[in-house]
Amino acid sequence: MRTLLIANRGEIACRVIRAAKSLGLRTVAVYSEADAQAQHVAMADAAVAIGGPKPADSYLRIPAILEAARATGADAVHPGYGFLAENSGFAQAVADAGLIWVGPDPKSMDDMGDKERARLLAKAAGVPILPGSARFAVGDLDGLEEAAGEVGYPLLVKASAGGGGIGMRLVASEADLRKIVEATQGMAARSFGDGTVFLERYVRNARHVEMQVFGFGDGHAIHCFERECSIQRRFQKLVEESASPGLTDAARAAMAAACVALAKQERYRSAGTIEFVLDDDSGEFFFLEMNTRIQVEHPVTEMLTGLDLVAMQLRQAMGEHLGPLFPQHSVQRSGHAIEVRICAENPAKMFLPSPGKITRLDLPQAGGGVRVDTGVRAGDAVTPYYDSMIAKLIVHAPTRDAAIGKMLSALDSTVIEGITTNVAFLRRVIDHAGFRAGRTLTGFVETHKAELLG
C-alpha cells in the first residue's frame, strides 16, 4: 500500500489522513461541490471532485469513488464511518477493482449488518440477547400484535438494516404499535433500501455500553475495554466515557469475554464495536448490534489505552500481522477519558440542525490530556447536507472527577460564533450532579431536560 483514498469527509477524513501520513502513505481526498474548500481536501496530497452536494450525488457514488482511485493511482480505500462504511457491496467493489479495503471482510459486514442475523450469531457465540421477534416486511404485518405481546411493552421497533439511533422507535402500548411500525418501515426503506423491521424488548433503566474489539482475521481477537455512551438525544450519542461508571468488574470481564468470543467466531478482521444495553437494576447486559467500522468515539479508547486504532487498521491492511504485536495482556488502560460531540444544532428546538457559516472557531489547545478532532475551520460553512458535528473534544485524566473538571475547562475555552451550537448544553450535562454521580442512564437528557436546556 502506497496511496490511500479516504472515501469520506469532515472530521473522520482528517483523522484518517493524519494516521496515513504518520505511516508514510500518500493520501487522496474525495469531495462534493459543497466541500470544495473543506479541511480534508486541503490536508490530502491529492483531491478529486465526485459530484453534487447531496450524499447520493457524491459520497454514496461508488463508481465515482473507484474512478477517483484509478485516476490518482490509489491502491487502497478507507471508508471512515457513515456513508459507505458498512456497505459490503462497496467493500466488495473495492476488492474487485484490485484495491485494498481497509476494514472488515464483506461477509462480516453482511452478518452484522443484518440485525436479526447478528442476534442469532451473537446468541450462538454465547452473548446474551434481548427478547425479540422475527422480522416484518413492508405490507406484511400478520402476527404483529401477537409478537409484540410476547416481547412485552415497552418495546423498540428497529430497522433490520439500520444502525445506531437511525431506524429505532419506542412503542409504549399496542395502541401505537402499527402506526410506529409502518412509519419505521418507511424510514428504513428510504434510508437503507430495506424496510424490514423487528421488535425488541426495551429496558427502562438502561445504560448504553459498548466494547471496542480488534480482530486479526485468523480466529483471534482482542478487546480494548468499554465505552459508555448513555447520554443521547433521539437515540444518538452526545457524550462517551470510559471506564463506564455503571459497569462492575465482574460484568466488564463477562462482557469482554462475550465480545472476544463473537469476534473469534466471526473470524473478524479490523476494528469493530459491539454494543450492549446494560440493565441498571439487575446488572445484566444484552447484545444490541455490532458496528463493523471505526466509531465516532474511538478517541476515548485511544486516550485510555494509548493505542492508535486507525493506524492499526492501516498497518493490518498493509499486510502486517498484528496479532503477535497486540496480545490481550498488552492492552492496558489508565485513568479516565470523556468525549463530547460539538454539533451545529439548537437544543432548545429539539436539537434541530443549525447550518450556517462559522465566523469564529476557538477550540481548546491540544495537549496535556486534551485532544481536539475536527474537520472545519473558521470561515467554513456547516451545510444541511451532512451530519451537524463540528468537532469532538476528548479529555483524559487520572480520575473521573479530574476528567470532568478538565472537560469543563475545555468547554469553557470553546467559542463558536455564526451558528447555534450545543456547547452550553454539553457543559450543563457534564456539570450536572447526576452526571458527576455517574447516574448516566439513557433517559438522562429527557429526565433532566428542564435543567439542561437552561
Secondary structure, DSSP 8 states (H G I E B T S, - for coil): --EEEE---HHHHHHHHHHHHHTT-EEEEEEEGGGTT-HHHHHSSEEEEEE-SSGGGTTT-HHHHHHHHHHHT--EEE--SSTTTT-HHHHHHHHHTT-EE-SS-HHHHHHHHSHHHHHHHHHHTT--B--B---B-TT--TTHHHHHHHH-SSEEEEETT--TTTTEEEE-SGGGHHHHHHHHHHHHHHHHS---EEEEE--SSEEEEEEEEEEESSS-EEEEEEEEEEEEETTEEEEEEES-TT--HHHHHHHHHHHHHHHHHTT-EEEEEEEEEEETTT--EEEEEEE-S--TTHHHHHHHH---HHHHHHHHHTT---GGGS-GGG----SEEEEEEEESEEGGGTTEE--EE-SEEE-----SSEEEEES--TT-EE-TTS--EEEEEEEEESSHHHHHHHHHHHHHT-EEESS--SHHHHHHHHHSHHHHTT---TTHHHHTHHHHT-
